[in-house]
Structure formats: C-alpha cells, structure tokens
Amino acid sequence: MDVDEDRIDEAVLALLWLTLHNGARAWKGHDWDALDRLHRKGLILNPANKAKSVVLTEDGLHEAERLFEALFARRPAPAR
C-alpha cells in the first residue's frame, strides 16, 4: 500500500488538538515518525523529551484547529 504520510500527519495534528491542555500542550501518544515529521514542519516543538506531552507552535495550533474542524466537525444536513 502506498501511504500518504502528509495525510497521516494532518490526522495526527488534528488529534493533538483534541487533547490540548495548559494552552499549547497535547498528549503525545501518537506515532513517533509522525511526531518527528510534524516537528520538522515546524508545527510542534521537539517531541524527544521525557514529558508525556508535546508543545504545539503558534502555526501548529492554528493548523491543528483548522484540520480538526475539517476532518471531524459535523456538517449540516442538506436541505430537502
């Protein structure tokens, strides 16, 4: 299977939004490769530390919120 890592990264970033606490911290119980890619993209600070959470950058916070809404928000039912 040809996996689109960018789409995986988008889903992981959206799920980080779901677990936000203390401002910009999110639980980092996600795939390490995806977290490393998000770090390289400048969306989170370095996840390789002893903390159980990761810090989203300002860009990461905005993108995580946008992706969470795009991927998981209910859409209004079409008018009949």
Phi and psi restraints in degrees (range 20) as a CNS / XPLOR table:
assign (resid 1 and name C) (resid 2 and name N)
       (resid 2 and name CA) (resid 2 and name C) 1.0 -91.1 20.0 2
assign (resid 2 and name N) (resid 2 and name CA)
       (resid 2 and name C) (resid 3 and name N) 1.0 109.3 20.0 2
assign (resid 2 and name C) (resid 3 and name N)
       (resid 3 and name CA) (resid 3 and name C) 1.0 -93.5 20.0 2
assign (resid 3 and name N) (resid 3 and name CA)
       (resid 3 and name C) (resid 4 and name N) 1.0 133.2 20.0 2
assign (resid 3 and name C) (resid 4 and name N)
       (resid 4 and name CA) (resid 4 and name C) 1.0 -90.3 20.0 2
assign (resid 4 and name N) (resid 4 and name CA)
       (resid 4 and name C) (resid 5 and name N) 1.0 97.8 20.0 2
assign (resid 4 and name C) (resid 5 and name N)
       (resid 5 and name CA) (resid 5 and name C) 1.0 -64.6 20.0 2
assign (resid 5 and name N) (resid 5 and name CA)
       (resid 5 and name C) (resid 6 and name N) 1.0 -29.2 20.0 2
assign (resid 5 and name C) (resid 6 and name N)
       (resid 6 and name CA) (resid 6 and name C) 1.0 -63.5 20.0 2
assign (resid 6 and name N) (resid 6 and name CA)
       (resid 6 and name C) (resid 7 and name N) 1.0 -39.3 20.0 2
assign (resid 6 and name C) (resid 7 and name N)
       (resid 7 and name CA) (resid 7 and name C) 1.0 -68.6 20.0 2
assign (resid 7 and name N) (resid 7 and name CA)
       (resid 7 and name C) (resid 8 and name N) 1.0 -37.1 20.0 2
assign (resid 7 and name C) (resid 8 and name N)
       (resid 8 and name CA) (resid 8 and name C) 1.0 -62.4 20.0 2
assign (resid 8 and name N) (resid 8 and name CA)
       (resid 8 and name C) (resid 9 and name N) 1.0 -45.7 20.0 2
assign (resid 8 and name C) (resid 9 and name N)
       (resid 9 and name CA) (resid 9 and name C) 1.0 -59.6 20.0 2
assign (resid 9 and name N) (resid 9 and name CA)
       (resid 9 and name C) (resid 10 and name N) 1.0 -40.6 20.0 2
assign (resid 9 and name C) (resid 10 and name N)
       (resid 10 and name CA) (resid 10 and name C) 1.0 -62.0 20.0 2
assign (resid 10 and name N) (resid 10 and name CA)
       (resid 10 and name C) (resid 11 and name N) 1.0 -43.9 20.0 2
assign (resid 10 and name C) (resid 11 and name N)
       (resid 11 and name CA) (resid 11 and name C) 1.0 -65.5 20.0 2
assign (resid 11 and name N) (resid 11 and name CA)
       (resid 11 and name C) (resid 12 and name N) 1.0 -41.9 20.0 2
assign (resid 11 and name C) (resid 12 and name N)
       (resid 12 and name CA) (resid 12 and name C) 1.0 -64.2 20.0 2
assign (resid 12 and name N) (resid 12 and name CA)
       (resid 12 and name C) (resid 13 and name N) 1.0 -43.7 20.0 2
assign (resid 12 and name C) (resid 13 and name N)
       (resid 13 and name CA) (resid 13 and name C) 1.0 -62.9 20.0 2
assign (resid 13 and name N) (resid 13 and name CA)
       (resid 13 and name C) (resid 14 and name N) 1.0 -41.0 20.0 2
assign (resid 13 and name C) (resid 14 and name N)
       (resid 14 and name CA) (resid 14 and name C) 1.0 -62.8 20.0 2
assign (resid 14 and name N) (resid 14 and name CA)
       (resid 14 and name C) (resid 15 and name N) 1.0 -40.0 20.0 2
assign (resid 14 and name C) (resid 15 and name N)
       (resid 15 and name CA) (resid 15 and name C) 1.0 -70.5 20.0 2
assign (resid 15 and name N) (resid 15 and name CA)
       (resid 15 and name C) (resid 16 and name N) 1.0 -29.2 20.0 2
assign (resid 15 and name C) (resid 16 and name N)
       (resid 16 and name CA) (resid 16 and name C) 1.0 -62.5 20.0 2
assign (resid 16 and name N) (resid 16 and name CA)
       (resid 16 and name C) (resid 17 and name N) 1.0 -36.3 20.0 2
assign (resid 16 and name C) (resid 17 and name N)
       (resid 17 and name CA) (resid 17 and name C) 1.0 -59.8 20.0 2
assign (resid 17 and name N) (resid 17 and name CA)
       (resid 17 and name C) (resid 18 and name N) 1.0 -37.5 20.0 2
assign (resid 17 and name C) (resid 18 and name N)
       (resid 18 and name CA) (resid 18 and name C) 1.0 -62.4 20.0 2
assign (resid 18 and name N) (resid 18 and name CA)
       (resid 18 and name C) (resid 19 and name N) 1.0 -31.4 20.0 2
assign (resid 18 and name C) (resid 19 and name N)
       (resid 19 and name CA) (resid 19 and name C) 1.0 -106.0 20.0 2
assign (resid 19 and name N) (resid 19 and name CA)
       (resid 19 and name C) (resid 20 and name N) 1.0 20.5 20.0 2
assign (resid 19 and name C) (resid 20 and name N)
       (resid 20 and name CA) (resid 20 and name C) 1.0 -60.7 20.0 2
assign (resid 20 and name N) (resid 20 and name CA)
       (resid 20 and name C) (resid 21 and name N) 1.0 141.5 20.0 2
assign (resid 20 and name C) (resid 21 and name N)
       (resid 21 and name CA) (resid 21 and name C) 1.0 -154.4 20.0 2
assign (resid 21 and name N) (resid 21 and name CA)
       (resid 21 and name C) (resid 22 and name N) 1.0 161.0 20.0 2
assign (resid 21 and name C) (resid 22 and name N)
       (resid 22 and name CA) (resid 22 and name C) 1.0 50.0 20.0 2
assign (resid 22 and name N) (resid 22 and name CA)
       (resid 22 and name C) (resid 23 and name N) 1.0 43.2 20.0 2
assign (resid 22 and name C) (resid 23 and name N)
       (resid 23 and name CA) (resid 23 and name C) 1.0 89.1 20.0 2
assign (resid 23 and name N) (resid 23 and name CA)
       (resid 23 and name C) (resid 24 and name N) 1.0 -85.0 20.0 2
assign (resid 23 and name C) (resid 24 and name N)
       (resid 24 and name CA) (resid 24 and name C) 1.0 -122.4 20.0 2
assign (resid 24 and name N) (resid 24 and name CA)
       (resid 24 and name C) (resid 25 and name N) 1.0 17.2 20.0 2
assign (resid 24 and name C) (resid 25 and name N)
       (resid 25 and name CA) (resid 25 and name C) 1.0 -96.4 20.0 2
assign (resid 25 and name N) (resid 25 and name CA)
       (resid 25 and name C) (resid 26 and name N) 1.0 144.0 20.0 2
assign (resid 25 and name C) (resid 26 and name N)
       (resid 26 and name CA) (resid 26 and name C) 1.0 -140.8 20.0 2
assign (resid 26 and name N) (resid 26 and name CA)
       (resid 26 and name C) (resid 27 and name N) 1.0 146.5 20.0 2
assign (resid 26 and name C) (resid 27 and name N)
       (resid 27 and name CA) (resid 27 and name C) 1.0 -63.1 20.0 2
assign (resid 27 and name N) (resid 27 and name CA)
       (resid 27 and name C) (resid 28 and name N) 1.0 136.7 20.0 2
assign (resid 27 and name C) (resid 28 and name N)
       (resid 28 and name CA) (resid 28 and name C) 1.0 -104.0 20.0 2
assign (resid 28 and name N) (resid 28 and name CA)
       (resid 28 and name C) (resid 29 and name N) 1.0 35.7 20.0 2
assign (resid 28 and name C) (resid 29 and name N)
       (resid 29 and name CA) (resid 29 and name C) 1.0 -81.3 20.0 2
assign (resid 29 and name N) (resid 29 and name CA)
       (resid 29 and name C) (resid 30 and name N) 1.0 52.0 20.0 2
assign (resid 29 and name C) (resid 30 and name N)
       (resid 30 and name CA) (resid 30 and name C) 1.0 -125.0 20.0 2
assign (resid 30 and name N) (resid 30 and name CA)
       (resid 30 and name C) (resid 31 and name N) 1.0 172.6 20.0 2
assign (resid 30 and name C) (resid 31 and name N)
       (resid 31 and name CA) (resid 31 and name C) 1.0 -54.0 20.0 2
assign (resid 31 and name N) (resid 31 and name CA)
       (resid 31 and name C) (resid 32 and name N) 1.0 127.2 20.0 2
assign (resid 31 and name C) (resid 32 and name N)
       (resid 32 and name CA) (resid 32 and name C) 1.0 -63.2 20.0 2
assign (resid 32 and name N) (resid 32 and name CA)
       (resid 32 and name C) (resid 33 and name N) 1.0 -36.3 20.0 2
assign (resid 32 and name C) (resid 33 and name N)
       (resid 33 and name CA) (resid 33 and name C) 1.0 -63.1 20.0 2
assign (resid 33 and name N) (resid 33 and name CA)
       (resid 33 and name C) (resid 34 and name N) 1.0 -42.2 20.0 2
assign (resid 33 and name C) (resid 34 and name N)
       (resid 34 and name CA) (resid 34 and name C) 1.0 -64.7 20.0 2
assign (resid 34 and name N) (resid 34 and name CA)
       (resid 34 and name C) (resid 35 and name N) 1.0 -42.8 20.0 2
assign (resid 34 and name C) (resid 35 and name N)
       (resid 35 and name CA) (resid 35 and name C) 1.0 -62.3 20.0 2
assign (resid 35 and name N) (resid 35 and name CA)
       (resid 35 and name C) (resid 36 and name N) 1.0 -40.4 20.0 2
assign (resid 35 and name C) (resid 36 and name N)
       (resid 36 and name CA) (resid 36 and name C) 1.0 -62.4 20.0 2
assign (resid 36 and name N) (resid 36 and name CA)
       (resid 36 and name C) (resid 37 and name N) 1.0 -41.5 20.0 2
assign (resid 36 and name C) (resid 37 and name N)
       (resid 37 and name CA) (resid 37 and name C) 1.0 -64.8 20.0 2
assign (resid 37 and name N) (resid 37 and name CA)
       (resid 37 and name C) (resid 38 and name N) 1.0 -41.3 20.0 2
assign (resid 37 and name C) (resid 38 and name N)
       (resid 38 and name CA) (resid 38 and name C) 1.0 -62.7 20.0 2
assign (resid 38 and name N) (resid 38 and name CA)
       (resid 38 and name C) (resid 39 and name N) 1.0 -36.6 20.0 2
assign (resid 38 and name C) (resid 39 and name N)
       (resid 39 and name CA) (resid 39 and name C) 1.0 -65.0 20.0 2
assign (resid 39 and name N) (resid 39 and name CA)
       (resid 39 and name C) (resid 40 and name N) 1.0 -45.6 20.0 2
assign (resid 39 and name C) (resid 40 and name N)
       (resid 40 and name CA) (resid 40 and name C) 1.0 -62.6 20.0 2
assign (resid 40 and name N) (resid 40 and name CA)
       (resid 40 and name C) (resid 41 and name N) 1.0 -30.0 20.0 2
assign (resid 40 and name C) (resid 41 and name N)
       (resid 41 and name CA) (resid 41 and name C) 1.0 -81.3 20.0 2
assign (resid 41 and name N) (resid 41 and name CA)
       (resid 41 and name C) (resid 42 and name N) 1.0 -3.6 20.0 2
assign (resid 41 and name C) (resid 42 and name N)
       (resid 42 and name CA) (resid 42 and name C) 1.0 79.8 20.0 2
assign (resid 42 and name N) (resid 42 and name CA)
       (resid 42 and name C) (resid 43 and name N) 1.0 19.0 20.0 2
assign (resid 42 and name C) (resid 43 and name N)
       (resid 43 and name CA) (resid 43 and name C) 1.0 -95.4 20.0 2
assign (resid 43 and name N) (resid 43 and name CA)
       (resid 43 and name C) (resid 44 and name N) 1.0 -21.0 20.0 2
assign (resid 43 and name C) (resid 44 and name N)
       (resid 44 and name CA) (resid 44 and name C) 1.0 -138.0 20.0 2
assign (resid 44 and name N) (resid 44 and name CA)
       (resid 44 and name C) (resid 45 and name N) 1.0 157.6 20.0 2
assign (resid 44 and name C) (resid 45 and name N)
       (resid 45 and name CA) (resid 45 and name C) 1.0 -76.7 20.0 2
assign (resid 45 and name N) (resid 45 and name CA)
       (resid 45 and name C) (resid 46 and name N) 1.0 169.1 20.0 2
assign (resid 45 and name C) (resid 46 and name N)
       (resid 46 and name CA) (resid 46 and name C) 1.0 -52.6 20.0 2
assign (resid 46 and name N) (resid 46 and name CA)
       (resid 46 and name C) (resid 47 and name N) 1.0 118.4 20.0 2
assign (resid 46 and name C) (resid 47 and name N)
       (resid 47 and name CA) (resid 47 and name C) 1.0 -79.4 20.0 2
assign (resid 47 and name N) (resid 47 and name CA)
       (resid 47 and name C) (resid 48 and name N) 1.0 -9.6 20.0 2
assign (resid 47 and name C) (resid 48 and name N)
       (resid 48 and name CA) (resid 48 and name C) 1.0 -82.8 20.0 2
assign (resid 48 and name N) (resid 48 and name CA)
       (resid 48 and name C) (resid 49 and name N) 1.0 78.0 20.0 2
assign (resid 48 and name C) (resid 49 and name N)
       (resid 49 and name CA) (resid 49 and name C) 1.0 -150.2 20.0 2
assign (resid 49 and name N) (resid 49 and name CA)
       (resid 49 and name C) (resid 50 and name N) 1.0 177.8 20.0 2
assign (resid 49 and name C) (resid 50 and name N)
       (resid 50 and name CA) (resid 50 and name C) 1.0 -81.4 20.0 2
assign (resid 50 and name N) (resid 50 and name CA)
       (resid 50 and name C) (resid 51 and name N) 1.0 -11.8 20.0 2
assign (resid 50 and name C) (resid 51 and name N)
       (resid 51 and name CA) (resid 51 and name C) 1.0 -66.2 20.0 2
assign (resid 51 and name N) (resid 51 and name CA)
       (resid 51 and name C) (resid 52 and name N) 1.0 150.1 20.0 2
assign (resid 51 and name C) (resid 52 and name N)
       (resid 52 and name CA) (resid 52 and name C) 1.0 -87.7 20.0 2
assign (resid 52 and name N) (resid 52 and name CA)
       (resid 52 and name C) (resid 53 and name N) 1.0 1.9 20.0 2
assign (resid 52 and name C) (resid 53 and name N)
       (resid 53 and name CA) (resid 53 and name C) 1.0 -130.2 20.0 2
assign (resid 53 and name N) (resid 53 and name CA)
       (resid 53 and name C) (resid 54 and name N) 1.0 166.3 20.0 2
assign (resid 53 and name C) (resid 54 and name N)
       (resid 54 and name CA) (resid 54 and name C) 1.0 -124.7 20.0 2
assign (resid 54 and name N) (resid 54 and name CA)
       (resid 54 and name C) (resid 55 and name N) 1.0 152.9 20.0 2
assign (resid 54 and name C) (resid 55 and name N)
       (resid 55 and name CA) (resid 55 and name C) 1.0 -101.6 20.0 2
assign (resid 55 and name N) (resid 55 and name CA)
       (resid 55 and name C) (resid 56 and name N) 1.0 128.0 20.0 2
assign (resid 55 and name C) (resid 56 and name N)
       (resid 56 and name CA) (resid 56 and name C) 1.0 -84.1 20.0 2
assign (resid 56 and name N) (resid 56 and name CA)
       (resid 56 and name C) (resid 57 and name N) 1.0 141.2 20.0 2
assign (resid 56 and name C) (resid 57 and name N)
       (resid 57 and name CA) (resid 57 and name C) 1.0 -74.6 20.0 2
assign (resid 57 and name N) (resid 57 and name CA)
       (resid 57 and name C) (resid 58 and name N) 1.0 172.3 20.0 2
assign (resid 57 and name C) (resid 58 and name N)
       (resid 58 and name CA) (resid 58 and name C) 1.0 -59.4 20.0 2
assign (resid 58 and name N) (resid 58 and name CA)
       (resid 58 and name C) (resid 59 and name N) 1.0 -44.9 20.0 2
assign (resid 58 and name C) (resid 59 and name N)
       (resid 59 and name CA) (resid 59 and name C) 1.0 -62.1 20.0 2
assign (resid 59 and name N) (resid 59 and name CA)
       (resid 59 and name C) (resid 60 and name N) 1.0 -40.0 20.0 2
assign (resid 59 and name C) (resid 60 and name N)
       (resid 60 and name CA) (resid 60 and name C) 1.0 -63.0 20.0 2
assign (resid 60 and name N) (resid 60 and name CA)
       (resid 60 and name C) (resid 61 and name N) 1.0 -40.5 20.0 2
assign (resid 60 and name C) (resid 61 and name N)
       (resid 61 and name CA) (resid 61 and name C) 1.0 -61.2 20.0 2
assign (resid 61 and name N) (resid 61 and name CA)
       (resid 61 and name C) (resid 62 and name N) 1.0 -47.1 20.0 2
assign (resid 61 and name C) (resid 62 and name N)
       (resid 62 and name CA) (resid 62 and name C) 1.0 -64.1 20.0 2
assign (resid 62 and name N) (resid 62 and name CA)
       (resid 62 and name C) (resid 63 and name N) 1.0 -45.0 20.0 2
assign (resid 62 and name C) (resid 63 and name N)
       (resid 63 and name CA) (resid 63 and name C) 1.0 -68.5 20.0 2
assign (resid 63 and name N) (resid 63 and name CA)
       (resid 63 and name C) (resid 64 and name N) 1.0 -38.0 20.0 2
assign (resid 63 and name C) (resid 64 and name N)
       (resid 64 and name CA) (resid 64 and name C) 1.0 -62.6 20.0 2
assign (resid 64 and name N) (resid 64 and name CA)
       (resid 64 and name C) (resid 65 and name N) 1.0 -43.5 20.0 2
assign (resid 64 and name C) (resid 65 and name N)
       (resid 65 and name CA) (resid 65 and name C) 1.0 -64.2 20.0 2
assign (resid 65 and name N) (resid 65 and name CA)
       (resid 65 and name C) (resid 66 and name N) 1.0 -44.0 20.0 2
assign (resid 65 and name C) (resid 66 and name N)
       (resid 66 and name CA) (resid 66 and name C) 1.0 -60.9 20.0 2
assign (resid 66 and name N) (resid 66 and name CA)
       (resid 66 and name C) (resid 67 and name N) 1.0 -46.0 20.0 2
assign (resid 66 and name C) (resid 67 and name N)
       (resid 67 and name CA) (resid 67 and name C) 1.0 -68.3 20.0 2
assign (resid 67 and name N) (resid 67 and name CA)
       (resid 67 and name C) (resid 68 and name N) 1.0 -37.9 20.0 2
assign (resid 67 and name C) (resid 68 and name N)
       (resid 68 and name CA) (resid 68 and name C) 1.0 -60.3 20.0 2
assign (resid 68 and name N) (resid 68 and name CA)
       (resid 68 and name C) (resid 69 and name N) 1.0 -45.7 20.0 2
assign (resid 68 and name C) (resid 69 and name N)
       (resid 69 and name CA) (resid 69 and name C) 1.0 -64.7 20.0 2
assign (resid 69 and name N) (resid 69 and name CA)
       (resid 69 and name C) (resid 70 and name N) 1.0 -43.8 20.0 2
assign (resid 69 and name C) (resid 70 and name N)
       (resid 70 and name CA) (resid 70 and name C) 1.0 -64.1 20.0 2
assign (resid 70 and name N) (resid 70 and name CA)
       (resid 70 and name C) (resid 71 and name N) 1.0 -38.2 20.0 2
assign (resid 70 and name C) (resid 71 and name N)
       (resid 71 and name CA) (resid 71 and name C) 1.0 -89.5 20.0 2
assign (resid 71 and name N) (resid 71 and name CA)
       (resid 71 and name C) (resid 72 and name N) 1.0 -30.9 20.0 2
assign (resid 71 and name C) (resid 72 and name N)
       (resid 72 and name CA) (resid 72 and name C) 1.0 -124.2 20.0 2
assign (resid 72 and name N) (resid 72 and name CA)
       (resid 72 and name C) (resid 73 and name N) 1.0 -9.9 20.0 2
assign (resid 72 and name C) (resid 73 and name N)
       (resid 73 and name CA) (resid 73 and name C) 1.0 -74.0 20.0 2
assign (resid 73 and name N) (resid 73 and name CA)
       (resid 73 and name C) (resid 74 and name N) 1.0 141.3 20.0 2
assign (resid 73 and name C) (resid 74 and name N)
       (resid 74 and name CA) (resid 74 and name C) 1.0 -68.6 20.0 2
assign (resid 74 and name N) (resid 74 and name CA)
       (resid 74 and name C) (resid 75 and name N) 1.0 140.4 20.0 2
assign (resid 74 and name C) (resid 75 and name N)
       (resid 75 and name CA) (resid 75 and name C) 1.0 -96.2 20.0 2
assign (resid 75 and name N) (resid 75 and name CA)
       (resid 75 and name C) (resid 76 and name N) 1.0 143.4 20.0 2
assign (resid 75 and name C) (resid 76 and name N)
       (resid 76 and name CA) (resid 76 and name C) 1.0 -59.6 20.0 2
assign (resid 76 and name N) (resid 76 and name CA)
       (resid 76 and name C) (resid 77 and name N) 1.0 144.2 20.0 2
assign (resid 76 and name C) (resid 77 and name N)
       (resid 77 and name CA) (resid 77 and name C) 1.0 -66.2 20.0 2
assign (resid 77 and name N) (resid 77 and name CA)
       (resid 77 and name C) (resid 78 and name N) 1.0 142.7 20.0 2
assign (resid 77 and name C) (resid 78 and name N)
       (resid 78 and name CA) (resid 78 and name C) 1.0 -63.6 20.0 2
assign (resid 78 and name N) (resid 78 and name CA)
       (resid 78 and name C) (resid 79 and name N) 1.0 143.9 20.0 2
assign (resid 78 and name C) (resid 79 and name N)
       (resid 79 and name CA) (resid 79 and name C) 1.0 -67.1 20.0 2
assign (resid 79 and name N) (resid 79 and name CA)
       (resid 79 and name C) (resid 80 and name N) 1.0 143.0 20.0 2
